[in-house]
């Protein structure tokens, strides 16, 4: 018995080091990656002047309210060397939800931009990167942010994707990054701006209020291709609002593709005429539903044909309501083409002319390879980010990615009555009488339509002195208006003026 005990003791003594090694190896295998930043020097020439920059690209450890690490948050920041006192800082991101910031980064905000053959399809590589003369790096530092699941951003510690993938979760994590980044880089007292595109504007409305509630007042908020109330996009059953707010953009698209007989003097003039028809005739007609008379329905259908080029017969058959996807298919059906959702100036092959719904988005098809390949080459090349880091252009393929659309304040009687961050924006505008909002709209954006934004802003429950601080600008391009070079120049001019105006006392 003693011999057996002694033998087992020797076995355990031999096994313990092996088990310890396995445990250590297991811990190392499952340990979280560490934050890492890659620095490089870069310059940009704007208005004939060269600006020397220090670029920081990588990740920052993000902590929760209890100082517990929850994510490595990816970013690329451009800081001016030897900056002037009180230089502004702009935090920018795209939308999705689930999209990284590389569209804005390489389209308009960074020191380089990718050349695309707007509004046509681009050839395969090589793609050309050029100096971005339309950047605002001459007036502000820029931080391109990639929400968790995109770019280099990943959950760490006990956190998982679901802690970030939702309206409120996203607002919280993006706000935490901004607050902690400002502290880390000694920019707490700098003039501060946030810039979001698409879902990034929906996020912006929440972030501006979240930050204000924690003492971080913003100098300005920039909304690019905005949406604040998802009802304007849904085309939900028995809802008229989407049909109403989409009509002016559909008409603008028909105007561009020469499907309108009487185009008038200019696009803005034509759009204003369609706005008036929508408010005075189209919306009241839809409100009547099946109570509308046959003669009135016919009259409205004929006017819809005049403004869109789509047959009045089709409008009548559709009870005066055509969805966006149906419009994409119908407008150029006789050419066997479909028009773009993100930018309706683009058109592509309609692979099923008999279908009522579009299968693809020509603008996305036309520019995505150029943006993706040029950005990754720039990110790992000129910015020097290690190729060991995988940059995710989106979170859509991430395991468990599913967006939680619940938002505090949208629930009534135990049901989600709306999906909107308009109340967040209204609260921030009411509590901060100095903050201003710039909303930049593309006439040919059929993803987030300008008339939907106008509807949302006109229904804010705020006095005129508050809504007067909301500035609207328009561009003869689409969702990513900066692919159109004349609009890119105007974008820069409008953004620069907005920043300079908000800095004046």
C-alpha positions as CSV (number, residue, x, y, z in Angstrom):
1,X,0.0,0.0,0.0
2,X,2.9,2.3,0.9
3,X,4.5,1.4,-2.4
4,X,1.3,2.3,-4.3
5,X,1.0,5.6,-2.5
6,X,4.6,6.5,-3.2
7,X,4.2,5.6,-6.9
8,X,1.0,7.8,-7.2
9,X,2.8,10.6,-5.5
10,X,5.6,10.4,-8.1
11,X,3.1,10.3,-10.9
12,X,1.4,13.5,-9.6
13,X,4.7,15.2,-9.1
14,X,5.5,14.5,-12.8
15,X,2.0,15.5,-14.0
16,X,1.8,18.8,-12.1
17,X,4.4,20.7,-14.2
18,X,2.9,19.3,-17.4
19,X,-0.6,20.4,-16.3
20,X,0.7,23.8,-15.3
21,X,2.3,24.2,-18.7
22,X,-1.0,23.2,-20.4
23,X,-2.9,25.7,-18.2
24,X,-0.4,28.5,-19.0
25,X,-0.6,27.6,-22.7
26,X,-4.4,27.6,-22.5
27,X,-4.4,31.0,-20.7
28,X,-2.0,32.4,-23.3
29,X,-4.1,31.1,-26.1
30,X,-7.3,32.7,-24.7
31,X,-5.7,35.9,-23.4
32,X,-7.0,39.1,-24.9
33,X,-4.9,41.0,-27.5
34,X,-3.2,44.1,-26.3
35,X,-3.8,47.7,-27.5
36,X,-1.3,48.7,-30.1
37,X,-0.8,52.0,-32.0
38,X,1.3,52.5,-35.2
39,X,2.7,56.0,-35.8
40,X,3.7,57.5,-39.1
41,X,4.3,60.9,-40.7
42,X,2.1,62.2,-43.5
43,X,1.3,65.5,-45.1
44,X,-1.7,66.9,-47.0
45,X,-1.9,69.9,-49.3
46,X,-5.0,72.0,-49.1
47,X,-5.5,75.4,-50.7
48,X,-1.9,75.3,-51.8
49,X,-0.6,74.9,-48.2
50,X,1.1,71.8,-46.9
51,X,0.0,70.5,-43.5
52,X,2.4,68.1,-41.7
53,X,0.6,65.5,-39.7
54,X,1.3,62.7,-37.2
55,X,-0.9,59.7,-37.9
56,X,-1.8,57.3,-35.1
57,X,-3.5,54.1,-36.3
58,X,-4.4,51.1,-34.1
59,X,-6.4,50.4,-31.0
60,X,-7.1,51.9,-27.6
61,X,-8.2,49.9,-24.6
62,X,-11.8,51.0,-23.8
63,X,-13.0,50.7,-20.2
64,X,-16.5,50.7,-18.8
65,X,-17.8,53.0,-16.1
66,X,-16.2,50.8,-13.4
67,X,-12.7,51.1,-15.1
68,X,-13.0,47.5,-16.4
69,X,-11.6,46.8,-19.9
70,X,-14.3,45.9,-22.3
71,X,-12.9,46.4,-25.8
72,X,-10.0,47.3,-28.0
73,X,-11.4,50.2,-30.0
74,X,-9.9,50.8,-33.4
75,X,-9.2,54.3,-34.8
76,X,-7.0,56.3,-37.1
77,X,-6.2,59.8,-35.8
78,X,-4.5,62.7,-37.7
79,X,-2.8,65.3,-35.5
80,X,-1.3,68.5,-36.9
81,X,2.3,68.9,-36.0
82,X,3.0,72.1,-34.0
83,X,-0.7,72.9,-33.9
84,X,-2.2,76.3,-33.1
85,X,-3.8,76.8,-29.7
86,X,-7.3,75.4,-29.3
87,X,-7.2,73.4,-32.5
88,X,-10.6,71.6,-33.0
89,X,-10.9,67.9,-33.1
90,X,-13.5,65.9,-35.2
91,X,-14.6,62.4,-34.4
92,X,-16.0,60.7,-37.5
93,X,-17.6,57.4,-38.3
94,X,-19.8,55.7,-40.9
95,X,-23.0,53.8,-40.2
96,X,-24.6,50.5,-41.2
97,X,-25.1,49.7,-38.4
98,X,-22.0,47.5,-38.7
99,X,-19.9,49.5,-41.1
100,X,-16.3,50.6,-40.5
101,X,-15.2,54.2,-41.2
102,X,-13.1,53.5,-44.3
103,X,-15.7,55.1,-46.7
104,X,-15.5,58.5,-45.0
105,X,-11.8,58.0,-44.4
106,X,-10.7,57.5,-48.0
107,X,-13.6,59.5,-49.5
108,X,-13.4,62.9,-47.8
109,X,-12.0,63.1,-44.3
110,X,-8.4,61.8,-44.5
111,X,-5.3,63.2,-46.1
112,X,-5.7,60.8,-49.1
113,X,-8.7,60.0,-51.3
114,X,-9.3,57.2,-53.8
115,X,-10.0,58.2,-57.4
116,X,-13.3,56.7,-58.7
117,X,-14.9,57.1,-62.1
118,X,-18.1,58.7,-60.8
119,X,-20.9,57.8,-61.7
120,X,-19.5,54.9,-63.7
121,X,-18.1,51.4,-62.8
122,X,-14.4,51.3,-62.0
123,X,-11.9,49.0,-63.6
124,X,-9.9,46.5,-61.5
125,X,-6.7,47.4,-59.7
126,X,-4.4,49.3,-59.7
127,X,-6.4,52.1,-58.0
128,X,-5.1,55.6,-57.5
129,X,-4.7,57.3,-54.2
130,X,-4.1,61.1,-54.4
131,X,-3.8,64.0,-52.1
132,X,-7.2,64.9,-50.6
133,X,-7.6,68.6,-51.3
134,X,-11.1,68.4,-49.9
135,X,-10.1,67.4,-46.4
136,X,-10.7,69.7,-43.4
137,X,-7.4,68.7,-41.8
138,X,-6.2,72.3,-42.3
139,X,-8.7,73.5,-39.7
140,X,-9.2,70.5,-37.4
141,X,-7.6,67.2,-36.3
142,X,-9.6,64.2,-37.3
143,X,-10.2,60.8,-35.6
144,X,-11.7,58.1,-37.7
145,X,-13.5,55.6,-35.4
146,X,-14.5,52.0,-36.1
147,X,-17.2,50.7,-33.7
148,X,-16.7,47.3,-32.1
149,X,-17.0,44.6,-34.7
150,X,-15.6,46.8,-37.4
151,X,-12.0,47.8,-38.3
152,X,-9.7,46.6,-35.6
153,X,-12.2,46.9,-32.8
154,X,-13.0,43.7,-30.8
155,X,-14.6,43.0,-27.4
156,X,-12.2,41.9,-24.6
157,X,-12.5,40.6,-21.1
158,X,-16.0,39.5,-20.2
159,X,-17.6,41.7,-22.9
160,X,-19.2,40.1,-26.0
161,X,-20.5,41.5,-29.2
162,X,-24.1,41.9,-27.9
163,X,-22.7,44.5,-25.4
164,X,-22.0,46.8,-28.4
165,X,-24.4,45.8,-31.1
166,X,-27.6,47.8,-30.4
167,X,-28.8,51.3,-30.5
168,X,-28.2,52.1,-26.8
169,X,-25.1,49.8,-26.5
170,X,-23.6,51.6,-29.5
171,X,-24.3,55.1,-28.3
172,X,-22.7,54.2,-24.9
173,X,-19.5,52.6,-26.3
174,X,-18.9,55.3,-29.0
175,X,-19.4,58.0,-26.3
176,X,-17.0,56.2,-23.9
177,X,-14.3,56.1,-26.6
178,X,-14.6,59.8,-27.3
179,X,-14.4,60.7,-23.6
180,X,-11.5,58.4,-22.9
181,X,-9.6,59.4,-26.1
182,X,-9.9,63.1,-25.2
183,X,-8.4,62.4,-21.8
184,X,-5.7,60.2,-23.2
185,X,-4.5,62.8,-25.7
186,X,-5.0,65.9,-23.5
187,X,-7.8,67.3,-25.7
188,X,-10.5,67.7,-23.0
189,X,-10.5,71.5,-23.5
190,X,-10.4,71.4,-27.3
191,X,-13.4,72.4,-29.5
192,X,-15.2,69.1,-30.2
193,X,-17.2,67.9,-33.1
194,X,-18.8,64.6,-34.1
195,X,-19.5,63.6,-37.7
196,X,-21.6,60.6,-38.7
197,X,-22.8,59.3,-42.0
198,X,-26.0,57.3,-42.6
199,X,-26.7,55.3,-39.4
200,X,-23.9,57.4,-38.0
201,X,-26.3,60.3,-37.9
202,X,-28.9,58.2,-36.0
203,X,-26.0,57.4,-33.6
204,X,-25.0,61.1,-33.5
205,X,-28.3,62.2,-32.1
206,X,-27.9,59.8,-29.2
207,X,-24.2,60.5,-28.7
208,X,-24.6,64.3,-28.5
209,X,-27.1,63.9,-25.7
210,X,-25.1,61.2,-23.9
211,X,-22.0,63.3,-23.9
212,X,-23.8,66.4,-22.8
213,X,-25.3,64.5,-19.9
214,X,-21.8,63.8,-18.7
215,X,-20.5,67.3,-19.1
216,X,-19.0,67.0,-22.6
217,X,-20.6,69.8,-24.5
218,X,-20.0,69.7,-28.3
219,X,-19.3,72.8,-30.4
220,X,-21.0,71.2,-33.4
221,X,-22.6,68.0,-34.8
222,X,-22.3,67.1,-38.5
223,X,-24.9,64.7,-40.1
224,X,-24.0,63.3,-43.5
225,X,-26.9,61.6,-45.3
226,X,-29.1,61.5,-42.3
227,X,-31.9,59.5,-40.8
228,X,-33.4,60.0,-37.4
229,X,-36.7,58.2,-37.6
230,X,-36.7,54.8,-39.2
231,X,-40.4,55.0,-40.0
232,X,-39.3,57.2,-43.0
233,X,-37.4,54.2,-44.5
234,X,-39.6,51.2,-43.7
235,X,-42.5,51.3,-46.3
236,X,-44.5,49.5,-43.6
237,X,-48.0,48.2,-44.2
238,X,-50.7,50.8,-43.8
239,X,-48.1,53.6,-43.4
240,X,-47.9,56.5,-45.8
241,X,-44.9,58.3,-44.4
242,X,-42.2,56.5,-46.4
243,X,-44.1,57.0,-49.7
244,X,-44.5,60.7,-48.9
245,X,-40.9,61.4,-48.1
246,X,-39.4,59.3,-50.9
247,X,-41.3,61.0,-53.7
248,X,-39.1,64.1,-54.1
249,X,-35.9,61.9,-54.4
250,X,-37.7,59.6,-56.8
251,X,-38.6,62.7,-58.9
252,X,-35.1,64.1,-58.7
253,X,-33.7,60.7,-59.9
254,X,-36.2,60.7,-62.9
255,X,-35.2,64.3,-63.6
256,X,-31.5,63.2,-63.7
257,X,-32.2,60.3,-66.1
258,X,-34.3,62.5,-68.4
259,X,-37.6,60.7,-67.7
260,X,-39.3,63.9,-66.9
261,X,-40.9,65.8,-69.8
262,X,-40.8,69.3,-68.1
263,X,-37.5,69.6,-66.2
264,X,-37.8,73.3,-65.6
265,X,-34.8,75.5,-64.9
266,X,-32.8,73.7,-62.2
267,X,-32.9,70.7,-60.0
268,X,-33.6,72.7,-56.8
269,X,-36.5,74.5,-58.5
270,X,-37.9,71.2,-59.7
271,X,-37.5,69.6,-56.3
272,X,-39.3,72.5,-54.7
273,X,-42.2,72.1,-57.1
274,X,-42.4,68.4,-56.1
275,X,-42.3,69.3,-52.4
276,X,-45.3,71.5,-52.8
277,X,-47.2,68.9,-54.8
278,X,-46.4,66.3,-52.1
279,X,-47.6,68.4,-49.2
280,X,-50.6,69.9,-50.9
281,X,-52.0,67.1,-53.0
282,X,-50.1,63.7,-52.7
283,X,-50.1,63.4,-48.9
284,X,-53.8,64.3,-48.5
285,X,-54.7,61.8,-51.3
286,X,-52.9,59.0,-49.5
287,X,-54.5,59.9,-46.2
288,X,-57.9,59.2,-47.7
289,X,-56.9,55.6,-48.5
290,X,-59.7,53.7,-50.3
291,X,-62.1,56.6,-49.7
292,X,-60.4,58.5,-52.6
293,X,-62.6,59.0,-55.6
294,X,-61.7,57.3,-58.9
295,X,-61.3,60.7,-60.6
296,X,-59.0,62.1,-57.9
297,X,-56.9,59.0,-57.9
298,X,-56.5,59.3,-61.7
299,X,-55.6,62.9,-61.5
300,X,-52.9,62.3,-58.8
301,X,-51.6,59.3,-60.8
302,X,-51.2,61.5,-63.9
303,X,-49.2,64.1,-61.9
304,X,-47.0,61.3,-60.4
305,X,-46.3,60.2,-64.0
306,X,-45.3,63.8,-64.9
307,X,-42.9,64.0,-62.0
308,X,-41.4,60.5,-62.1
309,X,-41.8,59.3,-65.7
310,X,-43.5,56.1,-64.4
311,X,-46.8,55.4,-66.1
312,X,-49.9,56.6,-64.4
313,X,-51.4,53.1,-65.0
314,X,-48.7,51.7,-62.8
315,X,-49.3,54.3,-60.1
316,X,-53.0,53.6,-60.1
317,X,-52.4,49.8,-60.0
318,X,-50.1,50.4,-57.0
319,X,-52.8,52.6,-55.2
320,X,-50.5,55.6,-55.7
321,X,-47.7,54.0,-53.6
322,X,-44.5,52.5,-55.1
323,X,-41.7,51.3,-52.8
324,X,-38.1,52.3,-53.3
325,X,-37.0,48.9,-54.5
326,X,-39.9,48.9,-57.0
327,X,-38.9,52.3,-58.2
328,X,-35.3,51.1,-58.8
329,X,-36.6,48.4,-61.1
330,X,-39.3,50.3,-62.8
331,X,-37.6,53.6,-63.9
332,X,-35.2,52.1,-66.5
333,X,-36.9,48.8,-67.0
334,X,-37.2,49.4,-70.8
335,X,-33.4,49.7,-70.9
336,X,-33.0,46.5,-68.8
337,X,-31.2,48.7,-66.2
338,X,-31.7,49.4,-62.5
339,X,-30.7,52.6,-60.6
340,X,-28.7,52.9,-57.5
341,X,-30.0,53.1,-54.0
342,X,-27.0,54.8,-52.4
343,X,-26.7,57.1,-55.5
344,X,-29.4,57.0,-58.1
345,X,-27.2,58.6,-60.7
346,X,-25.6,55.2,-61.0
347,X,-27.3,52.6,-63.1
348,X,-26.5,48.9,-63.8
349,X,-27.7,45.8,-65.5
350,X,-31.1,44.5,-64.4
351,X,-30.6,40.8,-64.3
352,X,-34.4,40.1,-64.1
353,X,-36.4,42.8,-65.9
354,X,-39.6,40.9,-64.9
355,X,-38.9,41.3,-61.2
356,X,-40.6,44.0,-59.1
357,X,-37.6,44.4,-56.8
358,X,-34.0,45.3,-57.4
359,X,-31.3,42.7,-56.8
360,X,-28.3,44.9,-56.4
361,X,-27.1,48.5,-55.9
362,X,-25.1,49.7,-58.8
363,X,-23.2,52.4,-56.8
364,X,-22.1,49.9,-54.3
365,X,-21.0,47.5,-57.0
366,X,-19.2,50.3,-58.8
367,X,-17.1,51.7,-56.0
368,X,-16.6,49.0,-53.3
369,X,-13.6,47.2,-54.8
370,X,-11.8,50.5,-55.3
371,X,-12.4,51.7,-51.8
372,X,-11.7,48.4,-50.2
373,X,-8.4,47.6,-51.9
374,X,-7.1,51.1,-51.9
375,X,-7.8,51.5,-48.2
376,X,-6.3,48.2,-47.1
377,X,-3.1,49.0,-49.1
378,X,-2.9,52.5,-47.6
379,X,-3.7,51.2,-44.0
380,X,-1.0,48.5,-43.9
381,X,1.3,50.3,-46.3
382,X,1.6,54.1,-45.7
383,X,0.2,54.0,-42.2
384,X,2.3,51.0,-41.3
385,X,-0.3,49.0,-39.4
386,X,0.9,45.4,-38.8
387,X,-0.6,42.9,-41.3
388,X,-1.1,40.6,-38.3
389,X,-4.2,42.8,-37.5
390,X,-7.3,42.0,-39.6
391,X,-9.2,45.1,-40.6
392,X,-12.9,44.3,-40.9
393,X,-14.7,46.6,-43.3
394,X,-18.0,45.5,-41.7
395,X,-19.3,43.5,-38.8
396,X,-21.9,41.7,-40.9
397,X,-20.0,38.4,-41.0
398,X,-19.1,38.4,-37.3
399,X,-20.5,35.5,-35.3
400,X,-23.7,36.6,-33.5
401,X,-23.9,40.0,-35.2
402,X,-27.6,41.0,-34.8
403,X,-28.6,44.6,-34.1
404,X,-30.8,45.3,-31.0
405,X,-33.1,48.1,-32.2
406,X,-34.6,48.9,-28.8
407,X,-33.9,52.4,-27.6
408,X,-34.7,54.0,-24.3
409,X,-37.8,56.2,-24.7
410,X,-39.1,54.4,-27.8
411,X,-41.2,51.9,-25.8
412,X,-44.9,52.6,-25.0
413,X,-47.4,50.2,-23.4
414,X,-44.7,47.5,-23.5
415,X,-44.3,47.8,-27.3
416,X,-41.6,49.5,-29.5
417,X,-43.7,52.3,-30.9
418,X,-40.9,53.9,-32.8
419,X,-37.2,53.5,-33.7
420,X,-36.0,57.1,-33.4
421,X,-33.3,59.2,-31.8
422,X,-35.1,62.5,-32.5
423,X,-36.0,63.0,-28.8
424,X,-32.3,62.7,-28.0
425,X,-31.4,65.4,-30.4
426,X,-34.3,67.6,-29.2
427,X,-33.1,67.2,-25.6
428,X,-29.5,68.1,-26.4
429,X,-30.6,71.2,-28.4
430,X,-32.9,72.3,-25.6
431,X,-30.2,71.9,-22.8
432,X,-27.4,73.4,-24.8
433,X,-28.4,76.7,-26.4
434,X,-25.1,77.0,-28.3
435,X,-24.6,73.7,-30.0
436,X,-25.3,73.7,-33.8
437,X,-26.1,70.9,-36.2
438,X,-25.1,70.7,-39.8
439,X,-27.1,68.3,-42.0
440,X,-25.7,67.5,-45.4
441,X,-28.1,65.9,-47.9
442,X,-27.7,64.4,-51.3
443,X,-30.5,65.0,-53.8
444,X,-29.9,61.5,-55.4
445,X,-29.7,59.6,-52.1
446,X,-32.4,56.9,-52.2
447,X,-31.1,55.2,-49.0
448,X,-31.7,58.1,-46.6
449,X,-33.9,60.6,-48.4
450,X,-33.6,64.4,-47.8
451,X,-37.3,64.9,-47.5
452,X,-37.4,62.4,-44.7
453,X,-34.8,64.5,-42.8
454,X,-36.9,67.6,-43.5
455,X,-40.0,65.9,-42.2
456,X,-38.1,64.9,-39.0
457,X,-36.7,68.3,-38.3
458,X,-40.0,70.0,-39.0
459,X,-41.6,67.8,-36.4
460,X,-39.1,68.5,-33.6
461,X,-41.0,69.8,-30.6
462,X,-38.7,72.8,-30.2
463,X,-39.0,76.6,-30.4
464,X,-37.7,78.4,-33.5
465,X,-34.5,79.6,-31.7
466,X,-33.5,76.0,-31.3
467,X,-34.4,74.8,-34.8
468,X,-32.6,77.8,-36.3
469,X,-29.4,76.2,-35.1
470,X,-30.0,73.3,-37.5
471,X,-28.4,74.1,-40.9
472,X,-29.3,72.1,-44.0
473,X,-27.1,71.8,-47.2
474,X,-27.8,70.0,-50.4
475,X,-25.6,68.4,-53.1
476,X,-26.3,67.1,-56.6
477,X,-25.1,63.6,-55.7
478,X,-26.1,60.7,-53.5
479,X,-25.5,59.1,-50.1
480,X,-21.7,59.5,-50.5
481,X,-21.9,62.8,-52.1
482,X,-18.1,63.2,-52.0
483,X,-17.6,60.7,-54.9
484,X,-18.9,63.6,-57.1
485,X,-15.9,66.0,-57.1
486,X,-17.9,69.3,-57.4
487,X,-20.0,68.1,-54.4
488,X,-16.8,67.1,-52.6
489,X,-15.5,70.6,-52.9
490,X,-18.8,72.1,-51.7
491,X,-18.8,69.5,-48.9
492,X,-15.4,70.8,-47.7
493,X,-16.4,74.5,-48.1
494,X,-19.7,73.9,-46.1
495,X,-18.0,71.9,-43.4
496,X,-15.1,74.3,-43.0
497,X,-17.5,77.3,-42.7
498,X,-19.6,75.4,-40.1
499,X,-16.5,74.7,-38.0
500,X,-15.2,78.3,-38.3
501,X,-18.6,79.8,-37.5
502,X,-19.1,77.7,-34.4
503,X,-15.8,78.8,-33.1
504,X,-16.7,82.5,-33.2
505,X,-17.9,84.0,-30.0
